[in-house]
């Protein structure tokens, strides 16, 4: 057993050093009076050289969580976040919920109002320390995190940090919460000794059950029109290759529905787009692969005879209060482990003739689909206001082949396809708006040598706290291109209202309430105020050149850029 000794003089110093030792590279922070021991520890680290995560300021808590989220999914590493006591925790809840539903591991921490009124180092010394204390600070987010705890003393520091990190990274992954009282952080130490490497590790992903694999293989062997629907399989890069091999081997079409990752390269012969609706009617077997909502039952559903197999590390999404999709077989396991074994179980019973016929049908359907997409681009390229189809198509032409796209609802991936694993990140199913801009900064932090483009709706951009976002991009030198698809409305609210009341008063109204966004600011000027490049685009013919100018600012001048693209609504 290897032990390492650090000449730490406070719990705060030992805490930062232990985080760095455990592989935490960044601490995203929005500070308050509770940070005093952390600030002092960082200042000391700068002189003494003891290890600590790199500190990054975010001037809004939700931005800190979104940046950490983006960094985590792009790097595969666990970031730490620290905010100011109860009020900072409350301001960060949207980001925590996004991370929870997207199963993103984040060590989320907050200070705690000092425990004592006097007598100890770190005791209360300003009036806010009374009103900010809560009886149960973690209670407001306990449903969203895998684990929460309050550090009680320096003696338990290693155990607590290791438990937080191992639970966050054990499948299904997710955020954890740790509150840090100021007196505990200020506690004096005469050195700190800890295990290096750690003697506590995350749990391995579950292996699939052989009986369940056999049952799923039997369903697929009897199917003529199987279908894979996935959203999250591409979180694990090894799973992308496993899915590509499985789909090609058995000629199974794949739909990336509400994708959060690139799960199958868009140019793969089995890729059939992003909406399963047209395929559900004919499907007689469906693999729901790491996908929480494979279809919307009130709108579309497979036939009653269709057999459905759910696969994932938590295939029934046990943290969702209600989720009633048909399930004939549920297999718990990581995609990269399940699909090769399922393929082996299926190999002996799959009909080669049927596979060949299915392959031909798949090729014909894909060609028809691609022809339809080409036609749509041609029909919509000159529309004013600009069509989101044209925005996506122009971006597809302008982006670097190795670029990374961060999408908060407005990019149309069928018109801007991605083919490289790890090149696409979509928003959480929790749909907490404001995620995309900060997430793009986190992705850029993880991938500094790759072009990063964030595509956002106008509402999503407003929720992102734009001034804080552009400050962070400038302060941390993270040149990202932000494309705001600006239709001056809450499109989701409009669609929901018209969906429920297609012949109602709102449908007949020119300006129904709570939908139109009037007097929007000049978004491009917000970016320019932070030293970035900004441009408003309302002519579809001008968009390609505008993209070229914006990407020149990002790629060559190494500064952020924003295109405010005036678009038509839904």
C-alpha positions in Angstrom: 0.0 0.0 0.0 1.6 3.3 -1.1 1.0 6.3 1.0 1.8 9.9 0.2 2.5 12.7 2.6 1.7 16.4 2.0 2.7 19.3 4.2 -0.8 20.7 4.3 -1.6 23.2 7.0 -5.4 23.2 6.6 -8.2 21.0 5.4 -8.7 23.3 2.4 -5.1 22.7 1.3 -5.5 18.9 1.8 -8.8 18.9 0.0 -7.5 20.6 -3.1 -4.4 18.4 -3.2 -6.5 15.3 -2.9 -8.8 16.4 -5.8 -5.8 16.9 -8.0 -4.3 13.5 -6.9 -7.6 11.8 -7.8 -7.5 13.3 -11.3 -9.7 16.3 -11.0 -8.2 18.8 -13.3 -10.5 21.8 -13.0 -12.6 23.4 -10.3 -15.3 25.6 -11.8 -16.3 28.1 -9.2 -18.6 31.0 -8.3 -17.3 32.2 -5.0 -18.7 33.7 -1.9 -17.6 34.4 1.7 -17.5 30.6 2.4 -14.5 30.4 0.0 -12.0 32.2 2.2 -10.1 29.0 3.2 -10.1 27.8 -0.5 -8.9 31.2 -1.8 -6.1 31.1 0.8 -5.2 27.5 -0.1 -4.9 28.4 -3.8 -2.8 31.4 -3.1 -0.5 29.3 -1.0 -0.4 26.6 -3.8 0.9 29.2 -6.2 3.9 29.8 -4.0 4.6 26.3 -2.6 3.7 24.2 -5.6 1.4 21.7 -3.9 -1.1 20.2 -6.4 -4.5 21.7 -6.9 -7.1 21.6 -9.7 -7.0 24.6 -12.0 -9.4 27.2 -10.8 -11.9 28.7 -13.4 -14.3 31.5 -12.5 -17.8 31.4 -13.8 -19.9 34.5 -13.0 -23.2 32.5 -12.8 -23.7 29.2 -11.1 -25.7 27.6 -14.0 -22.8 28.5 -16.3 -20.4 26.8 -13.9 -22.5 23.6 -14.1 -22.9 23.8 -17.8 -19.2 24.3 -18.4 -18.4 21.3 -16.2 -21.1 19.2 -18.0 -19.5 20.0 -21.4 -16.0 19.3 -20.1 -17.1 16.0 -18.5 -18.7 14.6 -21.7 -15.9 15.7 -23.9 -13.0 14.7 -21.7 -14.3 11.6 -19.9 -13.0 13.1 -16.7 -14.8 14.3 -13.5 -14.8 18.0 -12.9 -15.5 19.7 -9.6 -17.8 22.7 -9.1 -18.1 24.9 -6.1 -20.7 27.5 -5.4 -21.7 29.8 -2.6 -23.7 28.0 0.2 -27.5 27.7 -0.1 -28.2 30.5 -2.5 -25.5 29.4 -5.0 -26.8 25.8 -4.8 -30.3 27.1 -5.6 -29.0 29.0 -8.6 -27.3 25.9 -9.9 -30.2 23.5 -9.7 -31.1 23.7 -13.4 -27.5 22.6 -14.3 -27.6 19.9 -11.7 -30.9 18.5 -13.0 -29.5 18.5 -16.6 -26.4 16.5 -15.4 -28.5 14.1 -13.4 -30.9 13.2 -16.2 -28.0 13.0 -18.7 -26.0 10.8 -16.2 -23.0 13.1 -16.3 -20.5 12.7 -13.3 -19.8 16.0 -11.6 -18.5 16.6 -8.1 -20.8 19.5 -7.2 -19.8 21.2 -3.9 -20.9 24.2 -2.0 -19.8 26.1 1.0 -22.1 26.0 4.0 -22.9 28.9 6.3 -20.5 28.8 9.2 -21.6 26.4 11.9 -20.5 28.6 14.8 -21.3 32.2 15.8 -17.8 32.7 17.3 -14.8 31.0 18.8 -13.5 29.0 15.8 -11.5 30.0 12.8 -14.1 30.4 10.0 -17.0 31.3 12.4 -19.6 33.8 11.3 -18.4 37.3 10.7 -20.9 38.9 8.4 -24.7 39.3 8.6 -25.6 37.0 5.7 -24.2 34.0 7.6 -27.4 33.8 9.7 -30.1 34.1 7.0 -28.3 31.9 4.4 -28.2 28.9 6.7 -30.8 26.2 6.0 -31.9 23.2 8.1 -31.2 20.9 5.2 -29.2 22.6 2.5 -28.9 19.5 0.4 -32.6 18.8 0.6 -33.3 21.0 -2.4 -31.3 18.8 -4.7 -31.3 15.4 -3.0 -33.6 13.9 -5.7 -31.2 15.0 -8.4 -27.9 13.6 -7.1 -26.7 10.1 -6.5 -25.3 11.0 -3.0 -25.0 14.0 -0.7 -22.9 14.6 2.4 -21.5 17.3 4.6 -17.8 17.1 5.5 -17.6 16.9 9.3 -13.9 17.1 10.0 -10.5 16.7 8.4 -10.0 13.2 9.6 -12.7 11.9 7.1 -11.5 13.9 4.2 -10.0 11.1 2.1 -12.9 8.7 2.7 -15.5 11.4 1.8 -13.7 12.6 -1.4 -13.1 9.0 -2.6 -16.7 8.0 -1.9 -18.0 11.1 -3.8 -15.8 10.4 -6.9 -16.4 6.6 -7.0 -20.2 7.0 -6.7 -20.3 9.7 -9.4 -18.4 7.5 -11.8 -20.1 4.2 -11.0 -22.8 3.3 -13.6 -25.2 4.8 -14.0 -23.0 7.9 -13.6 -24.3 11.2 -12.2 -23.6 14.2 -10.0 -22.9 14.1 -6.3 -23.1 16.9 -3.8 -20.8 17.7 -1.0 -21.2 20.7 1.4 -18.1 22.2 3.0 -18.5 24.2 6.2 -16.0 27.1 6.5 -14.8 26.0 9.9 -13.9 22.5 8.6 -12.1 23.9 5.6 -10.1 26.2 8.0 -9.3 23.4 10.4 -5.5 23.3 11.1 -3.5 20.2 10.0 0.0 19.1 10.8 0.4 17.4 7.5 -1.9 15.1 5.5 -1.3 11.5 4.5 -3.3 9.6 1.9 -3.3 6.6 -0.4 -1.7 7.0 -3.7 -3.2 5.6 -5.9 -6.6 5.5 -4.3 -7.7 2.3 -2.6 -11.3 3.0 -3.5 -12.5 2.7 -7.1 -15.7 3.0 -9.1 -17.8 -0.1 -9.8 -17.4 -1.8 -13.2 -20.3 -1.7 -15.6 -22.7 -4.6 -15.3 -22.3 -7.6 -17.6 -25.4 -8.8 -19.5 -27.4 -11.8 -18.3 -27.0 -14.8 -20.7 -30.7 -15.8 -20.5 -31.8 -12.3 -21.3 -29.4 -12.2 -24.2 -30.8 -15.5 -25.5 -34.4 -14.1 -25.3 -33.4 -11.0 -27.1 -31.6 -13.0 -29.8 -34.7 -15.1 -30.4 -36.8 -12.0 -30.9 -34.4 -10.6 -33.4 -34.0 -13.9 -35.2 -37.7 -14.0 -35.9 -38.0 -10.4 -36.9 -38.2 -9.2 -40.5 -38.1 -5.5 -39.7 -36.0 -4.9 -36.6 -35.1 -1.4 -35.5 -32.6 0.2 -33.1 -33.5 3.4 -31.4 -30.8 5.1 -29.4 -30.0 8.5 -27.8 -27.0 7.9 -25.5 -25.1 4.9 -26.7 -22.3 7.1 -28.1 -21.4 8.3 -24.6 -18.9 5.4 -24.6 -16.8 5.7 -27.8 -16.3 2.0 -27.8 -20.0 1.5 -28.1 -20.1 3.4 -31.4 -17.9 0.8 -33.0 -20.0 -2.0 -31.4 -23.2 -0.6 -32.7 -21.8 0.0 -36.2 -20.6 -3.6 -36.4 -23.9 -5.0 -35.1 -26.1 -2.9 -37.4 -23.9 -3.7 -40.4 -23.7 -7.4 -39.7 -27.5 -7.9 -39.3 -28.7 -5.1 -41.5 -30.6 -3.4 -38.7 -31.6 0.3 -39.3 -30.6 2.7 -36.5 -32.3 5.9 -35.5 -30.7 8.4 -33.2 -33.7 9.9 -31.5 -33.2 13.1 -29.5 -29.5 12.2 -29.6 -27.2 13.4 -26.8 -24.1 11.9 -28.5 -23.1 10.6 -31.9 -24.1 7.0 -31.6 -23.6 5.9 -35.2 -21.8 7.8 -37.9 -24.3 9.6 -40.1 -22.8 8.1 -43.3 -23.1 4.5 -42.0 -25.3 2.5 -44.4 -27.7 1.5 -41.5 -28.2 5.1 -40.3 -31.9 6.1 -41.0 -32.0 9.5 -39.4 -33.3 11.0 -36.2 -37.0 10.4 -36.1 -38.4 6.8 -35.6 -41.9 7.7 -36.5 -42.1 6.4 -40.1 -40.3 3.2 -39.1 -42.4 2.3 -36.0 -45.4 1.1 -38.0 -43.5 -1.6 -39.8 -41.1 -2.6 -37.0 -41.7 -6.1 -35.5 -38.8 -5.9 -33.1 -37.2 -2.8 -31.5 -33.9 -2.5 -29.5 -34.2 0.5 -27.3 -30.6 1.2 -26.7 -29.7 3.7 -23.9 -32.8 5.7 -24.8 -35.2 7.1 -22.2 -38.1 8.1 -24.6 -37.9 6.0 -27.8 -41.3 7.4 -29.0 -44.2 9.5 -27.8 -47.1 7.1 -27.2 -49.8 9.9 -27.6 -48.5 10.6 -31.1 -47.0 7.3 -32.5 -46.2 3.9 -31.3 -45.2 0.4 -32.6 -47.9 -2.2 -33.2 -49.1 -4.3 -30.3 -47.4 -7.3 -31.8 -43.9 -5.6 -32.0 -41.5 -7.1 -29.5 -39.4 -4.5 -27.6 -36.0 -5.1 -25.9 -34.5 -2.4 -23.6 -30.7 -2.3 -23.2 -28.7 0.0 -20.9 -26.9 0.3 -17.6 -30.3 1.3 -16.2 -32.6 0.1 -18.9 -35.9 0.9 -17.1 -34.7 4.4 -16.0 -35.4 3.8 -12.4 -35.1 7.4 -11.4 -38.0 8.5 -13.6 -41.3 8.5 -11.7 -43.3 7.1 -14.6 -42.2 5.4 -17.8 -44.4 2.8 -19.2 -43.0 1.8 -22.6 -43.6 -1.8 -23.7 -40.7 -4.0 -22.6 -40.5 -7.7 -23.4 -36.9 -8.1 -22.4 -34.7 -5.7 -20.3 -31.0 -6.2 -20.4 -28.8 -4.4 -17.8 -25.4 -3.8 -19.2 -23.0 -1.4 -21.0 -23.7 -1.2 -24.8 -20.1 -2.0 -25.6 -20.4 -5.3 -23.7 -24.0 -6.2 -24.6 -23.9 -5.8 -28.4 -21.0 -8.1 -29.2 -22.6 -10.8 -27.0 -26.0 -10.3 -28.5 -24.4 -10.6 -31.9 -22.8 -13.9 -31.0 -26.1 -15.2 -29.6 -27.9 -14.2 -32.8 -25.3 -15.4 -35.3 -26.4 -19.0 -35.3 -30.1 -18.3 -35.8 -30.2 -15.3 -38.1 -31.4 -16.0 -41.6 -28.7 -14.8 -44.2 -31.4 -14.6 -46.9 -33.6 -12.4 -44.7 -30.6 -10.2 -43.8 -29.8 -9.8 -47.5 -33.3 -8.7 -48.3 -33.4 -6.4 -45.4 -30.1 -4.8 -46.4 -31.5 -4.1 -49.9 -34.6 -2.5 -48.4 -32.5 -0.5 -46.0 -30.3 0.9 -48.9 -33.4 1.9 -50.9 -35.0 3.6 -47.9 -31.8 5.4 -47.1 -31.4 6.7 -50.7 -35.0 7.9 -50.7 -34.4 9.6 -47.4 -31.3 11.4 -48.6 -33.0 12.5 -51.8 -35.8 14.0 -49.7 -33.2 15.9 -47.6 -31.5 17.2 -50.7 -34.8 18.4 -52.0 -35.7 20.2 -48.8 -32.3 22.0 -48.8 -32.9 23.2 -52.4 -36.4 24.3 -51.7 -35.6 26.2 -48.5 -32.2 27.8 -49.3 -33.7 31.1 -50.5 -36.5 31.5 -47.9 -36.7 34.7 -45.8 -36.7 34.7 -42.8 -34.0 32.1 -43.1 -34.9 28.5 -42.7 -33.2 26.4 -40.0 -32.7 23.8 -42.7 -30.5 26.3 -44.6 -28.6 27.2 -41.4 -27.8 23.6 -40.7 -26.8 22.9 -44.4 -24.5 26.0 -44.5 -22.9 25.0 -41.3 -22.3 21.5 -42.7 -20.3 23.0 -45.5 -18.4 25.5 -43.4 -17.3 23.5 -40.4 -14.0 21.7 -40.1 -14.2 17.9 -40.6 -12.9 17.4 -37.1 -15.1 20.0 -35.4 -17.4 19.4 -32.5 -21.1 20.5 -32.5 -23.0 21.4 -29.3 -26.7 21.5 -30.0 -29.4 23.0 -27.9 -32.4 22.1 -30.0 -32.1 24.2 -33.1 -29.5 22.3 -35.2 -31.1 19.9 -37.7 -28.6 17.0 -37.6 -30.0 15.4 -40.8 -28.8 18.5 -42.6 -25.5 18.9 -40.7 -24.4 15.2 -40.2 -21.6 14.2 -37.9 -19.5 11.1 -38.6 -16.8 11.1 -36.0 -17.4 9.6 -32.5 -17.2 12.4 -29.9 -18.1 15.1 -32.4 -21.6 15.8 -31.3 -23.2 16.7 -27.9 -26.8 17.4 -27.4 -28.8 18.8 -24.5 -30.0 16.8 -21.5 -33.5 15.2 -21.6 -34.3 17.4 -18.6 -34.3 20.3 -21.0 -33.1 22.9 -18.6 -32.5 25.7 -21.0 -29.3 27.7 -21.1 -27.0 24.6 -21.2 -25.6 24.8 -24.7 -23.4 27.9 -24.5 -21.7 27.0 -21.3 -21.4 23.4 -22.4 -19.6 24.5 -25.5 -17.0 26.3 -23.5 -16.5 23.2 -21.4 -16.1 21.1 -24.5 -13.5 23.6 -25.9 -11.6 23.4 -22.6 -11.4 19.7 -23.0 -10.6 19.8 -26.7 -8.6 23.1 -27.2 -7.3 22.1 -30.6 -10.7 21.3 -32.2 -13.2 23.7 -33.6 -16.3 24.0 -31.4 -19.6 25.3 -32.6 -22.7 25.8 -30.4 -26.1 26.1 -32.1 -28.7 27.7 -29.8 -32.2 29.0 -30.0 -32.8 32.6 -29.0 -34.5 31.5 -25.9 -31.8 29.1 -25.0 -29.2 31.8 -25.5 -31.1 34.2 -23.2 -31.3 31.5 -20.5 -27.5 30.9 -20.7 -26.7 34.3 -19.1 -25.0 35.6 -22.2 -22.9 38.3 -20.5 -21.5 35.6 -18.1 -20.9 33.2 -21.1 -19.0 35.7 -23.2 -17.0 36.9 -20.2 -15.9 33.3 -19.5 -15.1 32.7 -23.2 -12.8 35.8 -23.1 -11.3 35.3 -19.7 -10.4 31.7 -20.2 -9.5 32.1 -23.9 -12.0 29.7 -25.2 -12.8 30.7 -28.8 -16.1 29.1 -29.7 -18.6 30.0 -32.5 -22.1 30.6 -31.2 -24.9 30.4 -33.8 -28.1 31.8 -32.5 -31.1 30.7 -34.5 -33.3 33.6 -33.7 -37.0 33.2 -34.5 -38.1 35.7 -31.8 -40.4 33.2 -30.0 -40.6 30.4 -27.6 -41.0 27.8 -30.4 -41.7 24.9 -28.0 -44.5 26.8 -26.3 -46.1 27.5 -29.7 -45.8 23.8 -30.8 -47.3 22.6 -27.5 -50.2 25.0 -27.6 -51.0 24.2 -31.3 -50.6 20.5 -30.6 -53.3 20.6 -27.8 -55.6 23.2 -29.4 -55.1 23.1 -33.2 -58.4 24.9 -33.8 -58.3 27.0 -30.6 -58.1 30.8 -30.1 -54.4 30.7 -29.8 -54.1 29.1 -33.3 -56.2 32.0 -34.7 -54.4 34.7 -32.8 -51.6 36.6 -34.5 -49.8 37.1 -31.2 -50.8 34.6 -28.5 -49.4 35.3 -25.1 -46.1 33.9 -23.7 -44.8 33.0 -27.1 -43.5 36.0 -28.9 -40.2 37.5 -27.7 -40.4 41.2 -28.5 -37.6 43.7 -28.5 -34.8 41.2 -28.4 -31.3 42.8 -27.9 -28.7 42.6 -30.6 -27.1 39.4 -29.5 -24.1 39.9 -31.8 -23.3 43.1 -29.9 -23.2 41.2 -26.5 -20.4 39.0 -27.9 -18.6 42.0 -29.4 -18.7 43.7 -26.0 -16.6 40.9 -24.7 -14.0 41.3 -27.5 -15.6 38.7 -29.8 -16.8 38.9 -33.4 -20.5 39.5 -33.9 -22.7 39.7 -36.9 -26.4 39.8 -37.7 -27.5 37.7 -40.7 -31.0 38.0 -42.2 -30.2 37.2 -45.9 -29.9 33.5 -46.7 -27.5 34.3 -49.5 -25.2 36.1 -47.0 -25.0 33.2 -44.6 -22.1 31.2 -46.1 -19.8 34.3 -46.2 -20.8 35.2 -42.6 -19.9 31.7 -41.4 -16.6 32.1 -43.1 -15.9 35.4 -41.3 -17.0 34.0 -38.0 -14.9 30.9 -38.3 -11.9 33.0 -39.3 -12.3 34.9 -36.0 -12.4 31.6 -34.1 -9.7 29.7 -36.0 -7.2 32.3 -36.9 -7.8 35.2 -34.5 -8.5 32.9 -31.6 -11.5 34.8 -30.3 -15.1 33.9 -29.8 -17.7 34.7 -32.4 -21.5 34.9 -32.6 -23.9 34.9 -35.6 -27.4 36.2 -34.9 -29.3 34.5 -37.6 -32.8 35.8 -38.2 -34.9 32.7 -38.9 -38.5 31.6 -39.4 -40.4 30.0 -36.6 -42.1 26.6 -36.4 
